[in-house]
């Protein structure tokens, strides 16, 4: 058996390929950025042909950089962003890629909330409908795009599409399907009653065969071997919902351990033994063959800093310094004060409110760019704090967390997280925690590791540790309360702001 494992990570924009040895050392990596399109307000889509072309490119580049024989790769695992909606047509050809930043179904979610749909789905899936949730998007297509809906042959996820192209197999696995609210979570299977609650009881045949994350989905085909440089017959496992992969790849594997991901999404999750908690959480997914993840998530994290850099800081920094580091340096130079501005990180809506929008509040004439950047970093951390409090109220217990995602690369932001959350924060050595988690799943699937815990112990190393500054506890408690109060006051205004005028609604239909 080969000494290397290949992890793929298909995010909302970038797809990465990383080859690891069995000790978790990165031998080579390659990445390629794709393009999102926004054909209408709230619609966020990608081309599947581009995704597959980028996947082939990064795999080949990674193997070439590693200077190894493809036969030395023991197995391949793939992680990918959850929810959204990736579809093949009835002939198995690529049809549609809706990303998890999409909010087109916000109105449908409002309608379902009034109708009590979530009261029917939560006991089965441990999840209520939300705008970019896969079944919600499928129901939206059924209602508003019947021409497209009727062409769908398979509904699954970004990494499932990549696995499908690699192996020719139409398959998905339990972590993504449970994270999308499409499984009876406790039983780990599809449920007709659940699909009826979404109005999708006629769509059971669109859901592919279901396997566990570390089960072998298929092997590399001869055609793909020629296209990528992989060895034909290399095993490919089912893979993982990327937030679960990132948790595993950052060393979170024991029950009660917490993973916080500051990536495009705010991901906050705790490993639990049973899907049953004392109170509701945003979603739960499977973790390994017997355990689960309790999650509070929203598209409210590092995407905010990416937007700020793209729109205001590109080119406005010293040569050789990344604009992200330049931004964080400006924030780090600011001494926290009571009248600092506040920021809501709702560029892509809030968790249960697709109408929410981002905003700075309390800006005064003496505030600088640094104040605004710090407000953004704190606002993102406040969003994570809100999620953490919900998980704790539901009964999940933890006293420390591992931070991963783009936000963990900053030397300043992890300290803000520790201060705002009030718990010690650890940052893993690997920046490619999603790909590493996928590689651990691959190794587990072919027997290199006994289970996910053994894989994490062998392949994950920590790099930095941050402890909360107790002197800032009262400061952040006050600012967090203001953050919440302003959001509550703004909620009706956001609805007015995003309301579609009757004339425009008629034109869109």
VMD Tcl script that draws the C-alpha trace (Angstrom):
set ca {
  {0.00 0.00 0.00}
  {1.21 3.50 -0.85}
  {2.71 5.87 1.71}
  {0.74 8.93 0.65}
  {-2.84 10.18 0.85}
  {-4.46 12.72 -1.46}
  {-6.96 15.16 0.03}
  {-9.17 17.34 -2.16}
  {-11.14 20.32 -0.85}
  {-13.82 21.78 -3.13}
  {-14.88 25.06 -1.53}
  {-17.32 27.67 -2.79}
  {-14.60 29.22 -4.94}
  {-11.26 27.42 -4.65}
  {-10.52 23.74 -5.17}
  {-7.33 22.40 -3.60}
  {-5.36 19.19 -3.90}
  {-2.85 18.28 -1.18}
  {-0.69 15.17 -0.91}
  {0.21 14.17 2.65}
  {2.46 11.49 4.04}
  {1.13 9.29 6.86}
  {2.52 11.67 9.48}
  {0.49 14.60 8.11}
  {3.37 16.39 6.39}
  {2.31 18.27 3.27}
  {4.32 16.91 0.37}
  {2.77 19.10 -2.33}
  {-0.29 21.27 -2.88}
  {-2.04 22.98 -5.76}
  {-5.14 25.14 -5.96}
  {-7.29 26.81 -8.58}
  {-9.88 29.52 -8.14}
  {-13.20 29.20 -9.88}
  {-15.80 31.80 -10.71}
  {-19.20 32.38 -9.23}
  {-21.96 34.02 -11.23}
  {-24.89 35.95 -9.87}
  {-27.55 35.90 -12.61}
  {-30.14 37.52 -10.32}
  {-30.08 39.16 -6.87}
  {-29.52 36.45 -4.27}
  {-28.57 33.82 -6.88}
  {-25.00 32.44 -6.55}
  {-24.03 29.70 -9.02}
  {-20.96 28.09 -10.58}
  {-20.21 26.18 -13.76}
  {-19.69 22.46 -13.13}
  {-17.52 22.01 -16.20}
  {-15.14 24.60 -14.78}
  {-15.13 22.87 -11.39}
  {-14.19 19.54 -12.97}
  {-11.56 21.17 -15.22}
  {-10.03 22.85 -12.15}
  {-10.13 19.56 -10.23}
  {-8.23 17.75 -12.99}
  {-5.70 20.57 -13.16}
  {-4.92 20.72 -9.43}
  {-4.62 16.95 -9.12}
  {-2.12 16.74 -11.97}
  {-0.16 19.74 -10.71}
  {-0.03 18.32 -7.20}
  {1.30 14.93 -8.35}
  {3.93 16.63 -10.50}
  {5.06 18.87 -7.62}
  {5.24 15.90 -5.25}
  {7.55 14.03 -7.63}
  {6.06 10.69 -6.61}
  {4.64 7.84 -8.60}
  {0.83 7.94 -8.69}
  {0.75 4.32 -7.49}
  {2.24 5.56 -4.19}
  {-1.07 7.29 -3.36}
  {-2.96 4.79 -1.18}
  {-6.36 6.49 -1.34}
  {-8.15 9.72 -2.13}
  {-10.63 11.66 -0.02}
  {-12.64 14.72 -0.97}
  {-14.24 17.42 1.16}
  {-16.54 20.10 -0.16}
  {-18.83 22.87 0.93}
  {-22.17 21.64 2.17}
  {-25.67 22.57 1.09}
  {-26.31 24.58 -2.02}
  {-27.44 22.20 -4.75}
  {-25.32 20.29 -7.25}
  {-27.23 18.34 -9.85}
  {-26.66 15.91 -12.69}
  {-29.27 15.52 -15.39}
  {-31.09 12.23 -16.00}
  {-28.25 11.08 -18.27}
  {-25.64 11.77 -15.58}
  {-24.26 14.91 -17.25}
  {-23.45 18.06 -15.21}
  {-26.53 20.28 -14.93}
  {-26.42 22.85 -12.14}
  {-24.24 24.15 -9.31}
  {-25.91 26.42 -6.74}
  {-23.54 27.52 -4.01}
  {-24.16 27.80 -0.29}
  {-24.08 31.62 -0.40}
  {-27.33 31.62 -2.40}
  {-30.33 33.36 -0.77}
  {-32.97 33.10 -3.52}
  {-35.19 30.95 -1.31}
  {-35.43 33.44 1.59}
  {-39.10 34.12 0.77}
  {-39.91 30.41 0.71}
  {-38.28 30.01 4.12}
  {-40.50 32.81 5.47}
  {-43.54 31.06 4.03}
  {-42.53 27.70 5.51}
  {-41.87 29.28 8.89}
  {-45.44 30.57 9.01}
  {-46.70 27.14 7.91}
  {-44.71 25.30 10.62}
  {-42.64 23.22 8.17}
  {-39.65 23.34 10.51}
  {-41.75 21.77 13.27}
  {-42.11 18.74 10.99}
  {-38.49 18.55 9.76}
  {-36.61 19.21 13.02}
  {-37.62 16.03 14.92}
  {-36.37 13.91 11.99}
  {-33.40 15.83 10.55}
  {-32.53 18.02 13.60}
  {-32.72 20.98 11.21}
  {-35.22 23.63 10.13}
  {-35.33 25.04 6.58}
  {-33.03 27.94 5.73}
  {-32.33 29.76 2.44}
  {-29.36 27.87 0.96}
  {-30.28 24.49 2.43}
  {-30.39 21.84 -0.30}
  {-34.02 20.68 0.07}
  {-35.19 24.30 0.30}
  {-33.41 25.14 -2.95}
  {-34.82 22.01 -4.61}
  {-38.32 23.03 -3.54}
  {-37.70 26.54 -4.89}
  {-36.66 25.11 -8.26}
  {-39.71 22.87 -8.29}
  {-41.95 25.91 -7.83}
  {-40.15 28.60 -9.84}
  {-38.08 26.70 -12.44}
  {-40.08 23.59 -13.32}
  {-38.31 23.33 -16.68}
  {-34.95 22.98 -14.93}
  {-36.33 20.90 -12.06}
  {-37.73 18.30 -14.45}
  {-34.28 17.75 -15.96}
  {-32.66 16.84 -12.61}
  {-31.57 13.21 -12.24}
  {-29.31 13.45 -9.15}
  {-29.11 15.88 -6.24}
  {-25.93 15.93 -4.18}
  {-23.02 18.21 -3.21}
  {-19.83 19.80 -4.50}
  {-17.50 17.02 -3.36}
  {-19.96 14.36 -4.55}
  {-19.74 15.88 -8.02}
  {-15.95 15.59 -7.93}
  {-16.16 11.99 -6.65}
  {-18.65 11.26 -9.44}
  {-16.28 12.57 -12.09}
  {-13.33 10.65 -10.59}
  {-15.10 7.29 -10.28}
  {-18.18 7.42 -12.50}
  {-20.25 6.49 -9.42}
  {-23.49 8.24 -8.47}
  {-23.15 8.31 -4.67}
  {-23.23 10.54 -1.58}
  {-22.40 10.04 2.08}
  {-23.93 10.68 5.46}
  {-22.10 13.81 6.70}
  {-23.17 16.01 3.76}
  {-26.67 14.55 3.53}
  {-27.27 14.98 7.26}
  {-25.77 18.50 7.19}
  {-28.31 19.38 4.50}
  {-31.29 18.17 6.52}
  {-31.97 15.29 4.14}
  {-31.59 12.36 6.55}
  {-33.33 10.85 9.50}
  {-30.29 11.73 11.57}
  {-30.55 9.08 14.25}
  {-31.17 6.31 11.72}
  {-28.71 7.70 9.13}
  {-31.08 7.07 6.21}
  {-33.40 8.85 3.82}
  {-36.93 9.37 5.10}
  {-40.06 9.77 2.99}
  {-41.91 11.65 5.74}
  {-39.08 14.19 5.87}
  {-39.23 14.68 2.11}
  {-43.01 15.08 2.33}
  {-42.51 17.91 4.85}
  {-40.40 19.75 2.26}
  {-42.99 19.05 -0.44}
  {-40.48 16.75 -2.14}
  {-41.97 13.30 -1.63}
  {-41.79 12.78 -5.42}
  {-38.02 13.37 -5.36}
  {-36.75 10.31 -3.50}
  {-35.29 8.90 -6.72}
  {-33.13 12.04 -7.09}
  {-31.16 11.14 -3.94}
  {-28.17 8.88 -4.74}
  {-27.14 5.71 -2.88}
  {-25.85 6.55 0.60}
  {-22.57 5.39 2.21}
  {-20.49 6.27 5.29}
  {-17.78 8.92 4.90}
  {-14.86 6.47 4.97}
  {-16.52 3.82 2.79}
  {-15.04 3.29 -0.67}
  {-17.22 5.15 -3.20}
  {-15.35 3.79 -6.23}
  {-11.96 3.82 -7.92}
  {-10.21 6.06 -10.41}
  {-11.30 5.23 -13.97}
  {-8.89 4.71 -16.86}
  {-10.11 7.91 -18.53}
  {-9.58 9.99 -15.39}
  {-6.15 8.44 -14.86}
  {-5.13 9.75 -18.28}
  {-6.59 13.20 -17.53}
  {-5.11 13.67 -14.05}
  {-1.98 11.54 -13.73}
  {-3.60 9.40 -11.02}
  {-3.26 5.63 -11.11}
  {-6.32 3.81 -12.39}
  {-7.94 1.76 -9.63}
  {-6.91 4.08 -6.76}
  {-9.66 3.94 -4.09}
  {-11.80 7.06 -3.53}
  {-13.80 7.28 -0.28}
  {-17.18 8.94 0.13}
  {-15.57 11.99 1.71}
  {-16.79 14.61 4.14}
  {-18.87 17.74 4.53}
  {-16.04 20.30 4.55}
  {-16.77 21.64 8.03}
  {-16.49 18.14 9.45}
  {-13.32 17.58 7.43}
  {-11.81 20.83 8.77}
  {-12.65 19.84 12.33}
  {-10.98 16.46 11.87}
  {-8.02 18.03 10.06}
  {-7.47 20.47 12.93}
  {-7.35 17.64 15.48}
  {-10.92 17.71 16.78}
  {-11.84 14.07 17.22}
  {-12.82 13.35 20.84}
  {-16.36 13.76 22.17}
  {-16.77 17.25 23.67}
  {-14.05 18.86 21.56}
  {-14.98 22.04 19.68}
  {-14.08 23.28 16.22}
  {-14.50 26.88 15.12}
  {-13.97 27.62 11.43}
  {-13.56 31.20 10.31}
  {-13.86 30.64 6.57}
  {-16.44 31.80 4.09}
  {-18.91 30.56 6.69}
  {-18.95 30.88 10.46}
  {-18.84 27.26 11.57}
  {-19.09 26.33 15.25}
  {-19.34 22.65 16.10}
  {-18.93 20.20 18.94}
  {-18.51 16.42 18.71}
  {-21.38 14.65 20.53}
  {-22.20 10.99 21.15}
  {-25.90 11.25 20.30}
  {-27.95 13.51 18.01}
  {-30.29 14.26 20.93}
  {-29.60 17.51 22.81}
  {-31.47 19.49 25.48}
  {-32.32 22.28 23.03}
  {-32.32 23.13 19.31}
  {-29.25 23.88 17.21}
  {-29.01 25.11 13.64}
  {-27.95 21.73 12.27}
  {-26.41 18.44 13.19}
  {-24.42 16.09 11.00}
  {-22.67 12.80 11.39}
  {-19.01 12.85 12.42}
  {-17.80 9.26 12.16}
  {-19.60 5.91 12.06}
  {-21.22 6.38 15.46}
  {-20.93 10.02 16.58}
  {-22.34 13.39 15.51}
  {-21.59 17.10 15.22}
  {-23.81 19.77 16.77}
  {-23.45 22.91 14.67}
  {-24.38 26.55 14.55}
  {-23.42 27.99 11.16}
  {-24.01 31.03 8.97}
  {-22.37 32.80 6.02}
  {-21.02 35.49 8.31}
  {-17.31 34.90 8.79}
  {-14.08 35.55 6.87}
  {-16.01 36.30 3.66}
  {-16.45 39.74 5.22}
  {-12.72 40.37 5.35}
  {-12.34 39.03 1.81}
  {-14.95 41.58 0.65}
  {-13.26 44.44 2.51}
  {-9.86 43.60 1.04}
  {-11.22 43.14 -2.48}
  {-13.15 46.40 -2.53}
  {-10.92 48.73 -0.52}
  {-7.43 47.36 0.07}
  {-6.20 45.75 -3.14}
  {-2.91 47.45 -4.01}
  {-2.99 49.59 -0.85}
  {-0.17 47.87 0.98}
  {3.59 47.40 0.91}
  {5.05 45.12 -1.73}
  {5.45 41.59 -0.46}
  {2.77 42.05 2.23}
  {-0.58 40.43 1.67}
  {-3.55 42.81 1.84}
  {-5.05 40.58 4.53}
  {-1.96 40.94 6.71}
  {-1.96 44.69 6.05}
  {-5.59 44.93 7.17}
  {-4.99 42.91 10.32}
  {-1.93 45.02 11.14}
  {-4.11 48.16 10.99}
  {-6.59 46.52 13.35}
  {-3.83 45.36 15.70}
  {-2.62 48.95 16.11}
  {-5.97 50.03 17.55}
  {-6.32 50.12 21.34}
  {-9.85 48.89 22.17}
  {-12.14 51.72 23.33}
  {-15.76 51.96 24.44}
  {-16.85 54.03 21.45}
  {-15.24 51.86 18.77}
  {-17.53 51.21 15.78}
  {-19.54 48.00 15.54}
  {-20.06 45.81 12.48}
  {-22.70 43.26 11.48}
  {-21.18 40.52 9.26}
  {-24.32 39.92 7.16}
  {-23.03 40.39 3.61}
  {-24.87 37.19 2.65}
  {-27.72 37.35 5.14}
  {-27.97 36.02 8.69}
  {-28.57 32.43 9.73}
  {-32.37 32.51 9.85}
  {-32.84 35.87 8.15}
  {-31.92 36.05 4.50}
  {-32.95 39.72 4.53}
  {-30.18 40.80 6.93}
  {-27.43 43.04 5.56}
  {-23.96 44.07 6.73}
  {-23.32 47.46 8.24}
  {-20.96 49.60 10.28}
  {-22.50 51.47 13.22}
  {-21.23 54.26 15.41}
  {-18.54 55.65 13.10}
  {-17.20 59.03 14.25}
  {-14.91 61.52 12.53}
  {-11.88 60.40 14.49}
  {-12.17 56.76 13.50}
  {-9.69 55.38 10.98}
  {-9.39 52.47 8.58}
  {-7.89 50.52 11.47}
  {-11.01 51.06 13.57}
  {-13.22 49.80 10.75}
  {-11.07 46.70 10.17}
  {-11.04 45.93 13.89}
  {-14.82 46.42 14.03}
  {-15.16 43.88 11.22}
  {-12.88 41.34 12.93}
  {-14.78 41.77 16.20}
  {-18.18 41.63 14.45}
  {-17.31 38.29 12.88}
  {-16.18 37.01 16.30}
  {-19.47 38.26 17.84}
  {-21.34 36.25 15.22}
  {-19.37 33.17 16.28}
  {-20.10 33.96 19.95}
  {-23.83 34.04 19.22}
  {-23.55 30.55 17.71}
  {-21.43 29.24 20.59}
  {-23.99 30.42 23.14}
  {-26.75 28.54 21.30}
  {-24.72 25.31 21.28}
  {-24.05 25.62 25.01}
  {-27.73 26.29 25.75}
  {-28.52 23.08 23.86}
  {-26.34 21.16 26.34}
  {-23.05 20.63 24.49}
  {-20.11 21.17 26.88}
  {-16.63 22.38 25.97}
  {-14.00 24.69 27.49}
  {-11.57 25.21 24.62}
  {-11.66 25.33 20.85}
  {-9.51 24.77 17.79}
  {-9.69 27.58 15.22}
  {-9.22 26.86 11.51}
  {-10.11 28.46 8.18}
  {-8.67 31.60 6.63}
  {-9.21 33.61 9.82}
  {-6.81 31.37 11.73}
  {-3.88 32.49 9.56}
  {-3.95 35.97 11.08}
  {-1.76 36.52 14.13}
  {-4.33 39.00 15.53}
  {-7.73 37.51 14.82}
  {-7.31 34.30 16.90}
  {-6.61 36.49 19.97}
  {-9.78 38.47 19.28}
  {-11.65 35.15 19.06}
  {-10.22 34.02 22.41}
  {-11.14 37.36 24.03}
  {-14.66 37.52 22.57}
  {-15.48 33.84 23.20}
  {-13.79 33.66 26.59}
  {-12.10 30.30 25.94}
  {-8.53 29.27 25.05}
  {-8.06 28.94 21.28}
  {-5.59 26.66 19.49}
  {-4.55 26.93 15.85}
  {-3.49 23.79 13.98}
  {-0.22 23.73 12.02}
  {-1.78 22.77 8.71}
  {-3.59 25.50 6.85}
  {-5.30 22.93 4.67}
  {-7.39 21.35 7.39}
  {-10.23 20.44 5.00}
  {-7.91 18.53 2.67}
  {-6.16 16.97 5.68}
  {-9.47 15.78 7.13}
  {-10.38 14.30 3.75}
  {-6.99 12.54 3.66}
  {-7.58 11.12 7.16}
  {-10.95 9.77 5.98}
  {-9.21 8.24 2.95}
  {-6.58 6.60 5.15}
  {-9.28 5.26 7.46}
  {-11.19 3.85 4.49}
  {-8.26 1.71 3.32}
  {-7.10 0.64 6.78}
  {-4.10 2.92 7.24}
  {-5.82 4.18 10.42}
  {-8.21 2.29 12.69}
  {-10.59 5.25 12.91}
  {-10.76 9.05 12.64}
  {-9.27 9.54 16.11}
  {-6.22 7.44 15.25}
  {-5.84 9.31 11.95}
  {-5.99 12.71 13.66}
  {-3.46 11.61 16.29}
  {-1.06 10.53 13.55}
  {-1.46 13.46 11.14}
  {-2.41 16.65 13.05}
  {-0.01 19.03 14.82}
  {-0.83 22.28 16.68}
  {1.06 25.51 16.06}
  {-0.22 28.37 18.27}
  {-2.17 28.84 21.49}
  {-4.14 31.91 22.64}
  {-5.64 32.59 26.07}
  {-8.43 35.12 26.71}
  {-7.40 38.52 28.12}
  {-9.58 38.72 31.24}
  {-9.17 42.52 31.36}
  {-11.27 42.78 28.18}
  {-14.12 40.57 29.41}
  {-16.44 43.44 30.47}
  {-15.51 45.46 27.35}
  {-16.58 42.71 25.01}
  {-19.67 41.82 27.05}
  {-20.90 45.41 26.59}
  {-20.07 45.52 22.89}
  {-21.68 42.14 22.27}
  {-24.90 43.34 23.92}
  {-24.89 46.42 21.65}
  {-24.23 44.18 18.63}
  {-27.34 42.13 19.48}
  {-29.55 45.13 20.25}
  {-28.69 46.87 16.98}
  {-29.43 43.68 15.02}
  {-32.85 43.41 16.68}
  {-33.60 47.05 15.87}
  {-32.47 46.67 12.27}
  {-34.46 43.51 11.46}
  {-37.64 45.28 10.23}
  {-35.55 47.81 8.31}
  {-33.64 45.04 6.52}
  {-36.95 43.58 5.39}
  {-38.03 46.94 3.99}
  {-34.65 47.40 2.32}
  {-34.72 44.03 0.55}
  {-38.41 44.01 -0.33}
  {-38.97 43.63 -4.08}
  {-41.29 46.34 -5.46}
  {-44.44 44.84 -7.02}
  {-43.44 45.91 -10.54}
  {-40.01 44.30 -10.22}
  {-41.54 41.12 -8.80}
  {-43.86 40.86 -11.79}
  {-40.94 41.33 -14.20}
  {-38.85 38.63 -12.45}
  {-41.65 36.11 -12.66}
}
mol new
graphics top color blue
foreach p $ca { graphics top sphere $p radius 0.5 }
foreach p [lrange $ca 0 end-1] q [lrange $ca 1 end] { graphics top cylinder $p $q radius 0.2 }
display resetview
